[in-house]
């Protein structure tokens, strides 16, 4: 049984390993930078979505109020309603049947 002696050029293996480690480190830094940029964009977009959602709710409420008030004003004009200037209450006498016990 003869053992085959394989000669490695250790200097070349170390240089290749060092080059691979450096390239992986640069690649890692690049990916971390991209991930940070993506996280910032997501945060910014979520903030914009929140602002647009709030603005949308405000516009929906405003539209609902406007539509409702226009309908009420139109109906009041049709029924010839007027603004009140004074309020007079009906007084219930002591001898009336409508008095609550």
C-alpha positions as CSV (number, residue, x, y, z in Angstrom):
1,X,0.0,0.0,0.0
2,X,1.6,3.2,-1.1
3,X,0.3,6.5,0.1
4,X,0.0,9.1,-2.5
5,X,1.5,12.3,-1.3
6,X,-0.6,15.3,-2.4
7,X,1.3,18.5,-2.3
8,X,-0.8,21.6,-1.6
9,X,0.4,25.0,-2.3
10,X,-0.5,26.3,1.1
11,X,0.3,29.8,0.2
12,X,-2.2,29.7,-2.6
13,X,-4.9,28.1,-0.4
14,X,-4.4,30.8,2.3
15,X,-4.5,33.6,-0.4
16,X,-7.7,32.1,-1.9
17,X,-9.3,31.8,1.6
18,X,-8.4,35.3,2.5
19,X,-9.8,36.6,-0.8
20,X,-13.0,34.6,-0.2
21,X,-13.4,35.9,3.3
22,X,-12.9,39.5,2.2
23,X,-15.3,39.2,-0.7
24,X,-17.9,37.6,1.7
25,X,-17.4,40.5,4.1
26,X,-17.9,43.1,1.4
27,X,-21.0,41.2,0.2
28,X,-22.4,41.1,3.8
29,X,-21.9,44.8,4.2
30,X,-23.7,45.4,0.9
31,X,-26.6,43.2,1.9
32,X,-26.9,44.9,5.4
33,X,-26.9,48.3,3.6
34,X,-29.7,47.1,1.2
35,X,-31.7,45.7,4.1
36,X,-31.4,49.0,6.1
37,X,-32.5,51.0,3.0
38,X,-35.5,48.7,2.5
39,X,-36.5,49.0,6.2
40,X,-36.3,52.8,5.9
41,X,-38.5,52.7,2.8
42,X,-41.1,50.4,4.4
43,X,-41.2,52.7,7.5
44,X,-41.6,55.7,5.2
45,X,-44.4,54.1,3.2
46,X,-46.2,52.9,6.3
47,X,-46.2,56.5,7.6
48,X,-47.5,57.7,4.2
49,X,-50.2,55.0,4.3
50,X,-51.2,56.1,7.8
51,X,-51.4,59.8,6.8
52,X,-53.4,59.0,3.7
53,X,-55.8,56.7,5.7
54,X,-56.4,59.5,8.2
55,X,-57.0,62.0,5.4
56,X,-59.4,59.5,3.7
57,X,-61.4,59.1,6.9
58,X,-61.6,62.9,7.3
59,X,-62.8,63.3,3.7
60,X,-65.4,60.6,4.2
61,X,-66.7,62.2,7.3
62,X,-66.7,65.6,5.6
63,X,-68.5,64.2,2.6
64,X,-71.1,62.5,4.7
65,X,-71.8,65.6,6.7
66,X,-72.0,67.7,3.6
67,X,-74.4,65.3,1.8
68,X,-76.5,64.9,5.0
69,X,-76.7,68.7,5.7
70,X,-77.5,69.5,2.0
71,X,-80.4,67.0,2.2
72,X,-81.7,68.4,5.4
73,X,-81.5,72.0,4.2
74,X,-83.2,71.1,1.0
75,X,-86.0,69.3,2.8
76,X,-86.4,72.2,5.2
77,X,-86.8,74.6,2.3
78,X,-89.4,72.3,0.7
79,X,-91.4,72.2,4.0
80,X,-91.1,76.0,4.4
81,X,-89.4,75.7,7.7
82,X,-87.9,78.9,9.3
83,X,-85.3,79.5,11.9
84,X,-86.6,80.0,15.4
85,X,-86.2,83.3,17.1
86,X,-87.7,82.5,20.4
87,X,-89.0,79.4,22.2
88,X,-92.3,79.3,24.1
89,X,-93.1,76.4,26.3
90,X,-96.6,75.1,27.0
91,X,-97.5,75.3,30.6
92,X,-99.5,72.5,32.2
93,X,-102.1,73.5,34.7
94,X,-102.6,71.7,38.0
95,X,-106.0,70.4,37.1
96,X,-105.1,69.0,33.6
97,X,-105.2,65.3,32.8
98,X,-101.7,65.4,31.2
99,X,-99.9,66.0,34.4
100,X,-97.5,63.2,35.4
101,X,-97.9,61.7,38.8
